[in-house]
Amino acid sequence: MMKYYYFILSLLLCSFASNAQSTNEIGQIALSVVMPDYFTDLNESQLSKLETKIAQIVTSAGVSDSGYSNNFVIYPKISINETNVVEGGMQNITVVSADLSLFVKQIERNILFATVSKTIKGSGRTKELAITNAIVQISTNDAAFKAFIEKSKTKIISYYESKCAEISNKSDALVKTQQFEQAIGLLMSVPEGTSCYSQIQLKAIEAYKSFQKINCTKQIQLAKNAMAMKEYNETLNLLLDVDPASPCFKEAQSIAKSVESKITAEEKKEWDFQMKQYNDAVGLEKQRVNAVKDIAVAYYKSQSTDVNYTVIVR
């Protein structure tokens, strides 16, 4: 697999969050599930089960449950309304009724986008078991939950529709000051389905090309260092990150030619395949899109911060 953005990734690796997201989530609407450390009447195990249920509600509606930028979150509130003990048989049964509410909020501007509430019920030998049973019985395919997520998706798209021009202009300013990672991260935060999505992707590719023109000499130096250490396959991997549109591409090809005879037949086959992609306009554009996604994910991982439940519910 190509090692896009290798040198910046290596610099940022130590600061990445353990719950790092993948490039597959770029372009998707995402709702990060945020849970409290403590809920009255719920223990740690029950909170974990509730979190899983919320994640399933989100993903069953075709939305990612772990946004890499944490800009939109979904969080619960739950309150026990009624607890009854039913006598009979060998043992008494405790029945609980609770209100479960879910909220979608945009963090940056503290905007509440959508809410939904459902009454859930459960039973068990104890109140604790009854609450657990109520959580387990939550239907993740409930029509009310699906409508709630769809409403949230629509509002998120509308939010980005209103921000297209602002995001575009801000990215231009960031590119001019050579803040390429931030510019690309900002542009790739726009989800598919937004009317400006195609235009934003093109701007991200242009920002990537500008980045390549400035930084390709660093990538060449890394390749030369790897070659000096006789790490020839690593040399080629690093050279693959030099875009054909960059001023260093000819030098990259020259270095590659000098090490081609020193790699295995399998490595040579992989290199030839990648070069074929460079000569194919569609393949080259796909590689650029993948590189841009890698940069966006790397940027947001480096900026990753925890969202405090107590703060967002205020």
N, C-alpha and C positions, 0 to 999 in steps of 0.2 A: 504493500500500500504506500502511496506517495506520502512523503513527510512534509506537507505544506507548512510554511511558516515556522520551520524548524527552530531557527535561532531565537525567535521571540518566545515560542512555546517553552524552550529550555530555560529561559530567564524567568518565566512566570510560574513554572511548575510548582514551586514550593508554596505558592499562595492559593492554589486551586482548592475549591471546596470538595469535600469527600463525596457529595452527591452530585457530581459533575454531570451535565447534560450532554447529549450527543448532537451532531450536526443534523440528524434527522428531524429535530424539533424546530430548526430554523424555518420560518415561514408559516408555522402552525400557530393557531390561537392556543394559548396555554393559561391554565389556572393553577397556580401553586397552592397546594393544600397546606393551610396553616392551622396548627392545633395548639391549645394551651398546655402548659405543663401540669395544670391542675384544674379539675372541675368538681364542684360540690356534688357528692353522691356517686361520682365515677372514679374508679381506680385506674391504674396505669394500663392494665390489660384491656379494660373497656374502652379507654381512649384510643388505644392502638386499633381495636376492632372498628371503632367509629371512623377513624382516619382511613382505614382500608375501604370501608363502605363509601365514604365521600369520594375517594380516588376512583372507585368503580363507577360511581354515578357520573363523574366527569368523563372518564375514558369511554364509557358506553355511549356517550353522546358525540364521540369523535373528537374530543379535545384532550390535549396533553395535560397530565395532572402535576407536572413539575416544570414550570416555565423557567428558562435559563436566566431571564432577567428579573423575575419576581415582580413584574410591573402590575400584574393582575393576580389577585389571590381569592381563594374561596375558604371560608371559615365557618364553624358551627357555633350555635348556642343551644344548650339543652337544659330543660328544667323539668323536674319530677312534679307532676301535678297532683297525683293521687296514688296512694298505696293502700291496698286492701288485703286483708287476710281472709281467705275462704276456708272454712272448716269442713272437714269431711274425710272419710276413708281412713287410711293408715296415718296420714299426716296432713297438716295444714298447707295450703298453697298461697303464696304471696303474689298478688297481681299489681303491676305498676302501670301507670299511664304517664307519658311524658310528651312535652312539646319539643320537637327538633326543628330548629330554624337554620337555614343556610344562607350565607351572604356572599356576594361577589363585589369586590371593591378594587378600584384603581388606586394604587399606593401613592404615586407621585403627587396627585392632586387631592387625594383622600375623597374620591367620588364613589358613592355607593351605586352600583349598576343594577343589581337585582336581588330579590329576596324570595324565599319560599319557606313555608312552615307546614309541618305534618305532625299529626298526633301518632305516636308509636306506643304499642302495648306489648307487655311480656309477662310471663309467669315463671315461678320456680319455687323451690323449697324455702329460699331466703330472698330478701330484697335484692341482694347483690346478684343472685342468679337470675332473678326476674328482669333486672336492668340489662344484664348480658343477653338474655333471651330477646328482649325488645330490640336491642341493637342488631343482633343476628338476623332478625326477621325484617329489617329494613329492605324494601325492594328497590334495587338499584335501577330497575327498568320502569319505575313508577312514572306515569304520564306527567304528573306535576313536576317531578324532577327534570324530566326531559325538556318540558316547556321552559322551565327556569334556566337551564343551560343554553337553550336556543335563544332565549331573550338576551342572555348575557353575551353570547357570540355576536348577535346583531348589534348590540350597543358597543362592543369592542371594535367591530368593523367601522361603525359610525364615528367612534372616537378617532381612529386612525385616518379616516377620510378627512376629518377636520384638521388633522395635523400634517397632511402630506407636504404642503408647501413649506411649513415650518421645519420639518425634518430635512427636506431637501436643501433648504437654505443653510441650515445649521451644519449639515455635512459638508457643504461647499467651503464654509469658513474653517472647518476642522482640517480639510484637505490642504487648504492654503497655508495653514500653520504646521503642516506635516504631522498632524495627529490622526494618522491613517487608521489605526486600530479602532479608535473611538468613533470615527466617521463611519467605518464599515459596520461596527456594532450597532450604531444608531439606525443606519439604513436597513439592516437586516432584522430589525425589531418589527418592521411592518409586516403584518401577516398576509398570506394569500387570501384573495377575496376582496381586498381593498382595490379600488379602481386605479390607484397609482402604483400598484405592486410591480408591474413590468418596468415602468419608468424608474422606480427605486432600485430594482435589480441592476439595470443598466448603469445607474450612477455608482452602485457598489463595485461593479466591474471596472469602471473608469478610475475609481479611487484605488482599487487594487493595482491597476497598471501604473498609476502615479507612485504608489508605494514601491513597486518593483523598480522603477527608474531610479529611485533614491537609494534603495537598499540592496540592489542586486550585487554590488561590489562586496558587501559583507558576506553574502552567500557564496560568492566565488572564493573568498578567503577561507571560509569554513571548508569548502571542497578541497582547496589546496592543502589545508592542514590535515585533512583526512587522508589525502593522497600521500603526503609525506610520512604518515604513520602506516602506510600500506593497507589502509582500510578502503579498498577500492570499490566495494559495493556501496559503502556509505558515501563515498565520493560521488557516485552516480546518483544516489538518492538525493543528495544535497543539490546537485546540478539540475535535477528534475524540477526544482522549485524556481528556477530562473525562467521567467516567461519569455516566449519568443518575441514579444513586443519590447522587451527591455534592451538597453544598450549593451548589456553583458552577454547576450545570448550567443554571439559568435565565439567569444572566449570560452563560454561554458561548453560549447560543442567541441572546441579544440582540446580542452582538458579531457572531456569524455572519450574522445578518439584515442588519446594517449594511454587510457587505462582499460579500454575495451578488451585488449588481449590478455589482461591479467585477472579477469573474472571468469566464473564458471559458465558453462553452456546455458544453464537455467537462468542465471543472472543476465546473461547476454540476451536471451530470449525476452525477458521482461523489459530490458532496456529498449530493444528494438520495437516492442509493442508500444511502449510509451512514446517513442519517437514517431511512430505511425499516427498516434493520437494528435501529436503536434501538427502533423501535416494534414489533418482532417479538421475542417473548420468547426464542425459540430462537436467533435471530440475535444478540441481545444477549448471551446466555450464551456463545455461541461466541466472540464478540469478547473477552469477559472472560477466557475460557480462553486465548486467544491472547496477551492482554496479560500474563497471569500467566506464561506460558511465556517470553515475552520478558524479563520481570523476572528469572526464574530463571536464564536463560542469561547475562544481563548480570551477575548477581551472581557466578556461578561463573567467568566469564571474568575478572572483576576480582580473583578470588581464585586464579587459575590459577598453579600451581607445577609445575615439572618433577619427575618421579618418578625418583629415582636408582636405576639397575639394581643397582649394587653393594650398596646399602643393602637393597633388598628381597629379595635372594637370601641374605642372611646368616641 
